[in-house]
Amino acid sequence: MAEQKKSGLSPLMMLPPIIFMGFAVMVYFGMQRGNTRELPSTFIGQPAPEITNVALDGYDGITREMLTSGDVTMVNFWASWCPPCRVEHPNLMKMQADGLRIVGVNFKDKTGQAQQFLNSGGNPFMAVGFDAPGRTAIDWGVTAPPETFILDGKGTVLFRYTGPLIGSDYEQRFLPELNRALDQAGS
């Protein structure tokens, strides 16, 4: 008996086009996501999380009252071992000289190195929290230093910025948010 040949397509032949179509759909939707450089914060619109009550030796510690003083306040997470923190430091000094309220949270650092960093470059902070174990950074959702948060006068988180406060991204994203916060506080 002669065997009859089956006609039609094998289901396995359909697998590559189906995989390709699935990949194409994923790429399309991935391209529609918007700003992929921005890490959203779950704290936007929420009261700022607690900050360590441990101060860097020789500096004032951060209090809750500092964050809820009625004035816009920036919270900057930094470390002496962080090269981008060194790069942004002159801008922090300028902001402080311009009258902006900035508190610093030094994390995963050594006391002497953090003190040397501020002694050599100047201290832009009205208070400096010392978070050696990094617990406060975790509570705030900090991924890597430097990160800066803008708080309104009630201590509500308005904006989160990851990376150093320099360059075009800083000018195009951070400064408009800071100016908006300051304008709203002055209204």
N, C-alpha and C positions, 0 to 999 in steps of 0.2 A: 504494500500500500504506500502510496506517495503521501508524504506529509504536506499539509496545506500551509502556505505562508500566511501569517497574520498581517493584516494591513493596519495602518494607523500609527500614531505616535506613541512612543514609550513614555510613561510618566516621568522617567528620569531625564528625558530630553527637555522637559518643561522646567526642570529645576534651575538651570543657570539663568534663564530670563526672569524667573520669579525672584531669585536672589538679587539680580541686578536692579529690578524695579523697587524692591524693598530698600536697597542701599540708596537709590536715587531719591526716594521719598524722605529717608532720614537726612540726607544732605540738604534737600530743599528746606525742610523744617528747621534744621540746624542753622541755616543761613538767615532765617527769619527771626532769630532770637533777640536781636537788638545788640546792645553793648555787652560783649562777652568779656571785656576787661573789668567790668564793675562787679564786685562781689556784694550782693545785697546783704543787708544786716536785718536780723529779726528784731532789732531794737529801735529801728526808725519809728518815731511816734510814741515810743515807750519811755518810761523813766530810765535814766542811766543805771546800769548795774552798780553794785557796790564796788568800791575801790579799796585796796589794802589800806589798813590804818598804820602800816609800818612805813616810816619815812626813811629816806636815804640819810645816813649819818651826816649831820651838819646842815640839814635842810629842813624846812617846815614840811609836815605831812599834809596830805590831802584830806579835807573834811567834806562831809556831805553839804555843809553850808556853802562851801566854795562853789559847788556845782549848782546850787539853787539860790544864788545871790540876787537874782533878778537881771544879771548881765549875761550876755553870750560868753561861753567858755569853751575853749578847745581842750581836748584831752589827747595828748600825744604819747603813744607807746614807743619806746626807744631802747637802745642798748649800746654800750660802748663798742662792742664787737661788730656792730652793724655798719658797713661802709655807706649805705644810702642814708643812714642817720647822720653821719658826718657831713654828707653832701647837703642835706636839707637844713642843717643847723644854722647857717647864716640867715636863712629866711625866717626861721623861728625867732632869732635875735631881732630881726627887723620888725616882725609882727609885734613882739613884746615892746619894742621901743615906740611903736605906733599906738600903744595902749591896749592891745588885745590881751585878754586874760587867757593864759595857757597854764595847764598843769601837766606835769610829765609823770609817766609811769615807766620806771626803769625795770626791765624784767630779764630773768635768766642771766644775770650779770653778777659780777663781784663788786663789793662795795668800793674798794680802792680804785678799780678801773673806771667805775661810774663817776666817782668824785673827780678823778683826773680828767675825764672827758669834759665835765662842766667847768673845772678850773681852767683848762686850757682854751676852751672855745667860748666860754661865757655861759651864764645860766639864764635861759629865756623863760624859766618856769617860776610861777609864784609859789609853787609847792611841788615836791618830788616824792612820789610813792616809790617804795622799793619792793618789788615783787620777785624775789630771787627764785622761788619755785615756779613762777609763771601762772599761778592760780587765777589772779585777776585777769590776766590776758586771756585765759581760757574762758572765764566768765563773760568777757566782752566779745568773744568770738574772734580775737585777733589771730591771724594766720601767720604773720611774720612782720618784724619791724621794718620800717616805721609804719604805723597806722595812726590816723588822726580822726577824731570824732568831733563834730560841732554840736554843742548843747545849747538849747535856749535858756533863758533866765530861770526857768522852773526845773532845769535839769533833765529835760526831755531830749532824747537823741534826735537830731535833725538830719545828720548826714555822716556817712562813713567814707573815709578816703584811704585807700591802701597804696603804699609807696611813698617815695620822698616828695616833699612839697617843693618841687622844682619843675621846670620845663613847661611844655605846651599843655600837657594833660592837667597839670596843676592849675595853669592859667585858665583853661577852658572848662574844667569841671569843679575844682575846689573853690577857687576865688568867687565865682558867681554864687555858689551856695553860701559861702561865708558872708558875702555882701547882702544876700537876701536875708539871712538871719539877723545881721546887724540892722538892716533897714526895718525889719519887722519889730525888732526890739526898740528902735527909736520912734516907732509910730505911736 
